[in-house]
Amino acid sequence: MTATPDVISARQRGPILLRPFAMIGQTVIGAFREVGRIAVFSGGVLAACVTPVIYLREVLRQCMKVGFYSLPVVGLTAVFIGAALALNIYTGGSRFNAEQFVPNIVVLGITRELGPVLAGLMLAGRVSAGIAAEIGAMRVTEQIDALLTLSAKPERYLYAPRVIAGILTLPILVLIADIIGVLGGYLVAVGALDFNGSLYLKNSWAFVTGNDIWSGVIKAAVFGGIISLMGCYQGDRSKGGAGGVGRAATLAVVGAAVLILASNYILTSIFVRIGL
């Protein structure tokens, strides 16, 4: 018995109507699969960070690359952000005759939010892409496979030193960025807004608390781990020659930036609840 044309067209319309739902399902499953891969990879690398053997010489070398060489870009970012923040707060405060609160809000905004977040985003562009390109080049040229044949674990020799360096150096960079950012606001407030310099510094120092500084430092340590982990993960998964290395670097920057912003919100919510 042959099917009529109406029956055939109904059968063809069925899969077409369900195709968007199938695409949504595939996307969700793919997202969960990727989250699982990242979680397993991160767990292995973090375990290597806290168990022997730790290659201290490699850790120090990565601290120089991640931390010291990033000082210029973090410092320039901080000084201009502090200056722009002071100008915007003065403009908004003048509408309510609250210009005297400029130093208070500048130091609070930089230490709690702008310092760690902007330093993390800048390092995501510089460090995470560099790590992904370096690891990716080693992956596509089979250098990582050569390490495995020599019974050297990449998690311990390649990835762990970079993650440790990111966790250790980014808090130091953020502390420096906080100082430079407050100095940028000070220069603008004194030079362009006719604030008294000593009074500006006195109000900033009296307003900021240890909790403000510690919240930014804790965020910076988390962001440093995220930046290094995403660079290592995307570099380890790169394939296809130079094009694959370039894609890995791009994905590392995008993934690190998104995770930094998401984790910043989560950490801020936790700090607000616990009063930090």
CORSUL-V829701 format. One record per residue. RES is the residue in three letters. PHI is phi as a letter, one per 30 degrees, with the letter a starting at -180 (999 if undefined). NEAR is the number of other ideal C-beta (glycine too) atoms within 8 Angstrom. D_LAST is the distance of its C-alpha to the last C-alpha in Angstrom with 1 decimal. Layout:
[[RES:PHI:NEAR:D_LAST] [RES:PHI:NEAR:D_LAST]]
//
This chain:
[[MET:999:2:75.5] [THR:d:3:73.9] [ALA:d:7:70.8] [THR:d:6:71.4] [PRO:e:6:69.7] [ASP:d:6:67.6] [VAL:d:8:66.2] [ILE:d:9:65.5] [SER:d:8:63.6] [ALA:d:8:61.5] [ARG:d:9:60.6] [GLN:d:8:59.6] [ARG:d:8:57.4] [GLY:e:8:55.5] [PRO:d:8:53.8] [ILE:d:7:53.2] [LEU:d:7:51.4] [LEU:d:8:49.2] [ARG:d:8:48.5] [PRO:e:7:45.3] [PHE:d:7:43.8] [ALA:d:8:44.8] [MET:d:8:43.1] [ILE:d:8:39.9] [GLY:d:8:40.1] [GLN:d:8:40.7] [THR:d:8:37.8] [VAL:d:8:35.4] [ILE:d:8:36.9] [GLY:d:8:36.7] [ALA:d:8:33.0] [PHE:d:8:32.3] [ARG:d:8:34.7] [GLU:d:8:32.8] [VAL:d:8:29.4] [GLY:d:8:31.1] [ARG:d:9:32.6] [ILE:d:10:29.3] [ALA:d:8:27.7] [VAL:d:8:30.7] [PHE:d:12:30.8] [SER:d:10:27.1] [GLY:d:8:27.4] [GLY:d:9:30.5] [VAL:d:14:29.1] [LEU:d:10:25.8] [ALA:d:9:28.1] [ALA:d:12:30.2] [CYS:d:11:27.3] [VAL:c:5:26.7] [THR:b:5:30.3] [PRO:d:3:33.3] [VAL:c:4:35.0] [ILE:c:10:32.6] [TYR:d:10:34.6] [LEU:d:6:33.0] [ARG:d:6:35.4] [GLU:d:9:34.5] [VAL:d:12:30.8] [LEU:d:8:31.5] [ARG:d:9:33.7] [GLN:d:12:31.1] [CYS:d:12:28.5] [MET:d:9:31.0] [LYS:d:11:31.6] [VAL:d:16:28.1] [GLY:c:14:26.4] [PHE:d:8:29.1] [TYR:d:8:31.2] [SER:c:14:28.3] [LEU:e:10:27.5] [PRO:e:7:30.0] [VAL:d:9:28.8] [VAL:d:14:25.1] [GLY:d:11:26.0] [LEU:d:8:28.3] [THR:d:12:25.9] [ALA:d:18:23.2] [VAL:d:13:25.7] [PHE:d:9:27.2] [ILE:d:13:23.9] [GLY:d:18:22.9] [ALA:d:12:26.4] [ALA:d:8:26.5] [LEU:d:15:23.2] [ALA:d:16:24.4] [LEU:d:11:27.7] [ASN:d:8:26.3] [ILE:d:12:23.9] [TYR:d:12:26.9] [THR:d:8:29.1] [GLY:d:8:26.9] [GLY:d:14:26.1] [SER:d:9:29.9] [ARG:d:5:30.6] [PHE:b:6:28.8] [ASN:h:5:29.7] [ALA:b:7:26.0] [GLU:d:9:26.7] [GLN:d:6:25.2] [PHE:d:9:21.6] [VAL:e:16:22.3] [PRO:d:15:20.8] [ASN:d:10:17.5] [ILE:d:11:17.1] [VAL:d:17:18.4] [VAL:d:14:16.0] [LEU:d:11:12.9] [GLY:d:10:14.6] [ILE:d:18:15.6] [THR:d:12:12.7] [ARG:c:10:10.3] [GLU:b:10:13.1] [LEU:d:10:16.7] [GLY:e:16:16.6] [PRO:d:15:15.5] [VAL:d:13:17.2] [LEU:d:12:20.4] [ALA:d:17:20.8] [GLY:d:18:20.4] [LEU:d:10:23.0] [MET:d:12:25.3] [LEU:d:18:25.3] [ALA:d:16:25.9] [GLY:d:9:29.1] [ARG:c:10:30.1] [VAL:d:14:29.0] [SER:d:16:28.9] [ALA:d:14:32.3] [GLY:d:11:33.8] [ILE:d:14:32.8] [ALA:d:20:34.2] [ALA:d:13:37.4] [GLU:d:9:37.8] [ILE:d:17:37.3] [GLY:d:16:39.3] [ALA:d:9:42.2] [MET:d:11:42.2] [ARG:d:14:42.3] [VAL:d:13:45.1] [THR:c:6:47.1] [GLU:i:7:46.8] [GLN:d:8:45.3] [ILE:d:12:42.6] [ASP:d:7:45.5] [ALA:d:8:47.2] [LEU:d:12:44.2] [LEU:d:10:44.4] [THR:d:6:48.1] [LEU:c:6:47.3] [SER:i:5:45.0] [ALA:c:8:42.0] [LYS:d:9:38.9] [PRO:d:11:37.4] [GLU:e:11:33.9] [ARG:c:12:34.1] [TYR:c:11:36.1] [LEU:c:13:35.0] [TYR:d:14:31.7] [ALA:e:14:29.6] [PRO:e:14:30.0] [ARG:d:14:28.9] [VAL:d:15:25.7] [ILE:d:12:24.9] [ALA:d:16:25.6] [GLY:d:15:23.3] [ILE:d:13:20.4] [LEU:d:11:21.2] [THR:d:14:22.2] [LEU:d:19:20.0] [PRO:e:12:16.9] [ILE:d:9:19.6] [LEU:d:15:20.9] [VAL:d:15:17.6] [LEU:d:10:17.3] [ILE:d:12:20.9] [ALA:d:16:20.4] [ASP:d:14:17.8] [ILE:d:8:20.3] [ILE:d:12:23.2] [GLY:d:17:21.5] [VAL:d:13:20.9] [LEU:d:10:24.5] [GLY:d:15:25.8] [GLY:d:17:24.4] [TYR:d:15:25.9] [LEU:d:10:29.3] [VAL:d:13:29.6] [ALA:d:15:28.5] [VAL:d:12:31.0] [GLY:d:6:33.7] [ALA:c:7:33.9] [LEU:c:12:32.1] [ASP:i:4:33.5] [PHE:d:10:30.3] [ASN:d:6:30.7] [GLY:d:8:29.4] [SER:d:6:28.4] [LEU:d:8:26.8] [TYR:d:14:24.8] [LEU:d:10:23.4] [LYS:d:8:22.8] [ASN:d:11:20.8] [SER:d:14:18.7] [TRP:d:7:18.0] [ALA:d:6:17.4] [PHE:d:10:14.9] [VAL:d:10:12.6] [THR:b:6:10.0] [GLY:d:5:9.1] [ASN:d:8:5.4] [ASP:d:12:7.4] [ILE:d:12:9.8] [TRP:d:9:8.2] [SER:d:13:6.7] [GLY:d:15:10.3] [VAL:d:12:11.9] [ILE:d:9:10.8] [LYS:e:15:12.0] [ALA:d:16:15.0] [ALA:d:11:16.0] [VAL:d:10:16.0] [PHE:d:17:18.0] [GLY:d:18:20.3] [GLY:d:12:21.2] [ILE:d:13:21.9] [ILE:e:17:24.1] [SER:d:18:26.1] [LEU:d:13:26.5] [MET:d:15:27.7] [GLY:d:18:30.1] [CYS:d:17:31.5] [TYR:d:14:31.8] [GLN:d:15:33.7] [GLY:d:18:35.8] [ASP:d:13:36.8] [ARG:c:8:37.9] [SER:d:15:39.8] [LYS:a:6:43.6] [GLY:j:7:46.5] [GLY:i:6:46.9] [ALA:d:6:45.6] [GLY:d:7:44.8] [GLY:d:12:42.6] [VAL:d:15:40.7] [GLY:d:9:40.1] [ARG:d:10:38.9] [ALA:d:16:36.5] [ALA:d:14:35.0] [THR:d:9:34.6] [LEU:d:10:33.0] [ALA:d:18:30.6] [VAL:d:13:29.4] [VAL:d:8:29.2] [GLY:d:11:27.5] [ALA:d:15:24.9] [ALA:d:11:24.1] [VAL:d:8:23.8] [LEU:d:10:21.6] [ILE:d:15:19.3] [LEU:d:9:19.0] [ALA:d:8:18.7] [SER:d:12:16.0] [ASN:d:14:14.0] [TYR:d:8:14.1] [ILE:d:8:13.3] [LEU:d:12:10.3] [THR:d:10:9.0] [SER:d:8:10.1] [ILE:d:9:8.3] [PHE:d:10:4.8] [VAL:d:7:6.2] [ARG:d:6:7.8] [ILE:c:6:5.7] [GLY:i:6:3.8] [LEU:c:7:0.0]]
//
